[in-house]
Amino acid sequence: MDSLIIITIIFYLLSTAGYVAYLFAQKNYFQKTAYCLLVAGFLCHFAIIISSFIKAGHIPAQNLHETLILVGWSIACVFIIFQNKFKVKIIGIYIAPLLFFLMILAAATPDKSMPATGIFKSFWLFSHIAAIFIGEAALALACGIGILYLIQERTIKNKKRGFFYRRLPSLDLLDSSGYACIIAGFSMLTLGLITGIVYAKYAWGRFWSWDPKEVWSGITWLIYAALLHERLTVGWRGKKAAIMAIIGFAVILFTFFGVNFFLQGHHGDFTRW
């Protein structure tokens, strides 16, 4: 397990270096090499998860160490699917370092796995975790696209066709691809909340208990629901949508880290952080 984590970290580090080289040199072979290295890291990443699953007999999301690994893998998976669909090559400059950072953080976090109870092997829990992580991975990608949009929009506004203008995609492509990520992420987030509510009834005897993570997950859902509503009814596009995508992901990060570390509730005890 440890050796696989190290190999995965190395692949993501090399991929990061490749995307940095592509950013500056704009040579396609740098991007292709970086992408292949990221896919290799993704496969090693998947092997870590399979190994943990076989060993524990349940989805490996019992503590922060396992959760970080699963989150990183979800982001890599969504990125690979996205890359094949939208061809926004430069987004790897955001994803590869993020994956490297997550795996470094996971490697530095103790693995405090404990024997799982029966409720941890629930189909509803598996569905909840899978949907939430895939949804949040898509929204993480939307955040990165939003950052690139703001950089490119500012470059165009200042009428300086310099470094970033020649290296970033068009505003229309960034806007449409970011919107697609938000649609996919919001759909999976909705499914994750529904399955989570069903699982809460199974595990704790009630659908909703005002647990801090439940509350902040609901707030996150409302932010993205508002973004989609405004886009469909008022026509929110471009800069406003990009800013909201970044704010939404910031709330996700607080829900993921802040709630577990600073607020008490079922999820804090459950994941043994």
Contacts in CASP RR format, 6 or more apart in sequence:
PFRMAT RR
TARGET T0000
AUTHOR 0000-0000-0000
METHOD contacts of the structure
MODEL  1
MDSLIIITIIFYLLSTAGYVAYLFAQKNYFQKTAYCLLVAGFLCHFAIII
SSFIKAGHIPAQNLHETLILVGWSIACVFIIFQNKFKVKIIGIYIAPLLF
FLMILAAATPDKSMPATGIFKSFWLFSHIAAIFIGEAALALACGIGILYL
IQERTIKNKKRGFFYRRLPSLDLLDSSGYACIIAGFSMLTLGLITGIVYA
KYAWGRFWSWDPKEVWSGITWLIYAALLHERLTVGWRGKKAAIMAIIGFA
VILFTFFGVNFFLQGHHGDFTRW
1 48 0 8 1.000
1 51 0 8 1.000
1 52 0 8 1.000
2 107 0 8 1.000
4 44 0 8 1.000
4 47 0 8 1.000
4 48 0 8 1.000
4 51 0 8 1.000
5 48 0 8 1.000
5 69 0 8 1.000
5 103 0 8 1.000
5 106 0 8 1.000
5 107 0 8 1.000
6 107 0 8 1.000
7 41 0 8 1.000
7 44 0 8 1.000
8 41 0 8 1.000
8 44 0 8 1.000
8 45 0 8 1.000
8 48 0 8 1.000
8 103 0 8 1.000
9 100 0 8 1.000
9 103 0 8 1.000
9 104 0 8 1.000
9 107 0 8 1.000
11 37 0 8 1.000
11 38 0 8 1.000
11 40 0 8 1.000
11 41 0 8 1.000
11 44 0 8 1.000
12 37 0 8 1.000
12 38 0 8 1.000
12 41 0 8 1.000
12 96 0 8 1.000
12 99 0 8 1.000
12 100 0 8 1.000
12 103 0 8 1.000
13 100 0 8 1.000
14 34 0 8 1.000
14 37 0 8 1.000
15 34 0 8 1.000
15 35 0 8 1.000
15 37 0 8 1.000
15 38 0 8 1.000
15 41 0 8 1.000
15 92 0 8 1.000
15 96 0 8 1.000
15 99 0 8 1.000
15 100 0 8 1.000
16 34 0 8 1.000
16 96 0 8 1.000
16 97 0 8 1.000
16 100 0 8 1.000
17 34 0 8 1.000
18 30 0 8 1.000
18 31 0 8 1.000
18 33 0 8 1.000
18 34 0 8 1.000
18 37 0 8 1.000
18 96 0 8 1.000
19 30 0 8 1.000
19 31 0 8 1.000
19 34 0 8 1.000
19 90 0 8 1.000
19 92 0 8 1.000
19 93 0 8 1.000
19 96 0 8 1.000
20 93 0 8 1.000
21 27 0 8 1.000
21 30 0 8 1.000
21 34 0 8 1.000
22 28 0 8 1.000
22 30 0 8 1.000
22 31 0 8 1.000
22 34 0 8 1.000
22 89 0 8 1.000
22 90 0 8 1.000
22 93 0 8 1.000
23 90 0 8 1.000
23 93 0 8 1.000
23 167 0 8 1.000
26 166 0 8 1.000
26 167 0 8 1.000
31 89 0 8 1.000
34 92 0 8 1.000
34 96 0 8 1.000
35 83 0 8 1.000
35 89 0 8 1.000
35 92 0 8 1.000
38 76 0 8 1.000
38 79 0 8 1.000
38 80 0 8 1.000
38 92 0 8 1.000
38 95 0 8 1.000
38 96 0 8 1.000
38 99 0 8 1.000
39 80 0 8 1.000
41 76 0 8 1.000
42 73 0 8 1.000
42 76 0 8 1.000
42 77 0 8 1.000
42 80 0 8 1.000
45 69 0 8 1.000
45 72 0 8 1.000
45 73 0 8 1.000
45 76 0 8 1.000
45 103 0 8 1.000
46 73 0 8 1.000
48 69 0 8 1.000
48 73 0 8 1.000
49 60 0 8 1.000
49 69 0 8 1.000
49 70 0 8 1.000
49 73 0 8 1.000
52 60 0 8 1.000
52 66 0 8 1.000
52 69 0 8 1.000
53 59 0 8 1.000
53 60 0 8 1.000
56 62 0 8 1.000
56 113 0 8 1.000
56 116 0 8 1.000
57 116 0 8 1.000
57 121 0 8 1.000
58 116 0 8 1.000
58 120 0 8 1.000
58 121 0 8 1.000
58 126 0 8 1.000
59 70 0 8 1.000
59 125 0 8 1.000
59 126 0 8 1.000
59 129 0 8 1.000
59 130 0 8 1.000
60 66 0 8 1.000
60 69 0 8 1.000
60 70 0 8 1.000
60 113 0 8 1.000
61 67 0 8 1.000
61 70 0 8 1.000
61 129 0 8 1.000
61 133 0 8 1.000
61 271 0 8 1.000
62 112 0 8 1.000
62 113 0 8 1.000
62 114 0 8 1.000
62 116 0 8 1.000
62 120 0 8 1.000
62 271 0 8 1.000
62 272 0 8 1.000
63 109 0 8 1.000
63 111 0 8 1.000
63 112 0 8 1.000
63 113 0 8 1.000
63 271 0 8 1.000
63 272 0 8 1.000
63 273 0 8 1.000
64 109 0 8 1.000
64 260 0 8 1.000
64 271 0 8 1.000
64 273 0 8 1.000
65 106 0 8 1.000
65 109 0 8 1.000
65 110 0 8 1.000
65 111 0 8 1.000
65 112 0 8 1.000
66 111 0 8 1.000
66 113 0 8 1.000
67 271 0 8 1.000
68 102 0 8 1.000
68 103 0 8 1.000
68 105 0 8 1.000
68 106 0 8 1.000
68 109 0 8 1.000
69 102 0 8 1.000
69 103 0 8 1.000
69 106 0 8 1.000
70 129 0 8 1.000
70 133 0 8 1.000
71 102 0 8 1.000
71 133 0 8 1.000
71 136 0 8 1.000
71 137 0 8 1.000
71 256 0 8 1.000
72 98 0 8 1.000
72 99 0 8 1.000
72 102 0 8 1.000
72 103 0 8 1.000
72 137 0 8 1.000
74 133 0 8 1.000
74 134 0 8 1.000
74 135 0 8 1.000
74 136 0 8 1.000
74 137 0 8 1.000
75 95 0 8 1.000
75 98 0 8 1.000
75 99 0 8 1.000
75 102 0 8 1.000
75 137 0 8 1.000
75 140 0 8 1.000
75 141 0 8 1.000
76 95 0 8 1.000
76 99 0 8 1.000
77 134 0 8 1.000
77 137 0 8 1.000
78 134 0 8 1.000
78 135 0 8 1.000
78 137 0 8 1.000
78 138 0 8 1.000
78 140 0 8 1.000
78 141 0 8 1.000
78 181 0 8 1.000
78 184 0 8 1.000
79 91 0 8 1.000
79 92 0 8 1.000
79 95 0 8 1.000
79 137 0 8 1.000
79 141 0 8 1.000
82 88 0 8 1.000
82 91 0 8 1.000
82 138 0 8 1.000
82 141 0 8 1.000
82 177 0 8 1.000
82 181 0 8 1.000
83 89 0 8 1.000
83 91 0 8 1.000
83 92 0 8 1.000
85 180 0 8 1.000
86 173 0 8 1.000
86 177 0 8 1.000
86 180 0 8 1.000
88 145 0 8 1.000
88 169 0 8 1.000
88 173 0 8 1.000
88 174 0 8 1.000
88 177 0 8 1.000
90 148 0 8 1.000
90 167 0 8 1.000
90 168 0 8 1.000
90 169 0 8 1.000
91 141 0 8 1.000
91 144 0 8 1.000
91 145 0 8 1.000
91 148 0 8 1.000
94 144 0 8 1.000
94 147 0 8 1.000
94 148 0 8 1.000
95 141 0 8 1.000
98 140 0 8 1.000
112 272 0 8 1.000
114 272 0 8 1.000
119 125 0 8 1.000
119 202 0 8 1.000
119 203 0 8 1.000
122 199 0 8 1.000
122 202 0 8 1.000
122 203 0 8 1.000
124 195 0 8 1.000
124 196 0 8 1.000
124 198 0 8 1.000
124 199 0 8 1.000
124 202 0 8 1.000
125 196 0 8 1.000
125 199 0 8 1.000
125 203 0 8 1.000
127 191 0 8 1.000
127 192 0 8 1.000
127 195 0 8 1.000
128 192 0 8 1.000
128 195 0 8 1.000
128 196 0 8 1.000
128 199 0 8 1.000
131 188 0 8 1.000
131 189 0 8 1.000
131 191 0 8 1.000
131 192 0 8 1.000
131 195 0 8 1.000
132 188 0 8 1.000
132 189 0 8 1.000
132 192 0 8 1.000
132 193 0 8 1.000
134 185 0 8 1.000
134 188 0 8 1.000
135 184 0 8 1.000
135 185 0 8 1.000
135 186 0 8 1.000
135 187 0 8 1.000
135 188 0 8 1.000
135 189 0 8 1.000
136 185 0 8 1.000
136 189 0 8 1.000
136 252 0 8 1.000
136 256 0 8 1.000
137 185 0 8 1.000
138 181 0 8 1.000
138 182 0 8 1.000
138 184 0 8 1.000
138 185 0 8 1.000
138 188 0 8 1.000
139 181 0 8 1.000
139 182 0 8 1.000
139 185 0 8 1.000
139 186 0 8 1.000
139 189 0 8 1.000
139 224 0 8 1.000
139 245 0 8 1.000
139 248 0 8 1.000
139 249 0 8 1.000
139 252 0 8 1.000
140 249 0 8 1.000
140 252 0 8 1.000
141 178 0 8 1.000
141 181 0 8 1.000
142 178 0 8 1.000
142 181 0 8 1.000
142 182 0 8 1.000
142 185 0 8 1.000
142 245 0 8 1.000
142 249 0 8 1.000
143 245 0 8 1.000
143 246 0 8 1.000
143 248 0 8 1.000
143 249 0 8 1.000
144 245 0 8 1.000
144 246 0 8 1.000
145 174 0 8 1.000
145 177 0 8 1.000
145 178 0 8 1.000
145 181 0 8 1.000
145 242 0 8 1.000
145 245 0 8 1.000
146 174 0 8 1.000
146 178 0 8 1.000
146 241 0 8 1.000
146 242 0 8 1.000
146 243 0 8 1.000
146 245 0 8 1.000
146 246 0 8 1.000
147 242 0 8 1.000
147 246 0 8 1.000
148 168 0 8 1.000
148 169 0 8 1.000
148 174 0 8 1.000
149 171 0 8 1.000
149 174 0 8 1.000
149 175 0 8 1.000
149 178 0 8 1.000
149 238 0 8 1.000
149 239 0 8 1.000
149 242 0 8 1.000
150 239 0 8 1.000
150 242 0 8 1.000
150 243 0 8 1.000
150 246 0 8 1.000
151 164 0 8 1.000
151 168 0 8 1.000
152 164 0 8 1.000
152 165 0 8 1.000
152 168 0 8 1.000
152 169 0 8 1.000
152 170 0 8 1.000
152 171 0 8 1.000
152 174 0 8 1.000
153 171 0 8 1.000
153 238 0 8 1.000
153 239 0 8 1.000
153 242 0 8 1.000
155 161 0 8 1.000
155 162 0 8 1.000
155 164 0 8 1.000
155 165 0 8 1.000
155 168 0 8 1.000
156 165 0 8 1.000
156 171 0 8 1.000
168 174 0 8 1.000
171 238 0 8 1.000
174 242 0 8 1.000
175 237 0 8 1.000
175 238 0 8 1.000
175 241 0 8 1.000
175 242 0 8 1.000
178 241 0 8 1.000
178 245 0 8 1.000
179 231 0 8 1.000
179 237 0 8 1.000
179 241 0 8 1.000
182 224 0 8 1.000
182 227 0 8 1.000
182 228 0 8 1.000
182 241 0 8 1.000
182 245 0 8 1.000
183 228 0 8 1.000
185 224 0 8 1.000
186 221 0 8 1.000
186 224 0 8 1.000
186 225 0 8 1.000
186 228 0 8 1.000
189 220 0 8 1.000
189 221 0 8 1.000
189 224 0 8 1.000
190 221 0 8 1.000
193 217 0 8 1.000
193 218 0 8 1.000
193 221 0 8 1.000
197 207 0 8 1.000
197 208 0 8 1.000
198 207 0 8 1.000
200 206 0 8 1.000
200 207 0 8 1.000
200 208 0 8 1.000
200 209 0 8 1.000
200 214 0 8 1.000
200 266 0 8 1.000
201 207 0 8 1.000
204 266 0 8 1.000
208 214 0 8 1.000
209 266 0 8 1.000
211 265 0 8 1.000
211 266 0 8 1.000
211 267 0 8 1.000
212 259 0 8 1.000
212 263 0 8 1.000
212 264 0 8 1.000
212 265 0 8 1.000
212 267 0 8 1.000
213 255 0 8 1.000
213 259 0 8 1.000
213 260 0 8 1.000
213 263 0 8 1.000
213 265 0 8 1.000
213 266 0 8 1.000
213 267 0 8 1.000
213 268 0 8 1.000
216 251 0 8 1.000
216 254 0 8 1.000
216 255 0 8 1.000
216 259 0 8 1.000
217 255 0 8 1.000
219 251 0 8 1.000
219 255 0 8 1.000
220 248 0 8 1.000
220 251 0 8 1.000
220 252 0 8 1.000
220 255 0 8 1.000
223 244 0 8 1.000
223 247 0 8 1.000
223 248 0 8 1.000
223 251 0 8 1.000
224 248 0 8 1.000
226 244 0 8 1.000
227 236 0 8 1.000
227 241 0 8 1.000
227 244 0 8 1.000
227 245 0 8 1.000
227 248 0 8 1.000
230 236 0 8 1.000
230 240 0 8 1.000
231 237 0 8 1.000
231 241 0 8 1.000
236 244 0 8 1.000
259 267 0 8 1.000
259 268 0 8 1.000
260 267 0 8 1.000
260 268 0 8 1.000
260 271 0 8 1.000
260 273 0 8 1.000
261 273 0 8 1.000
END
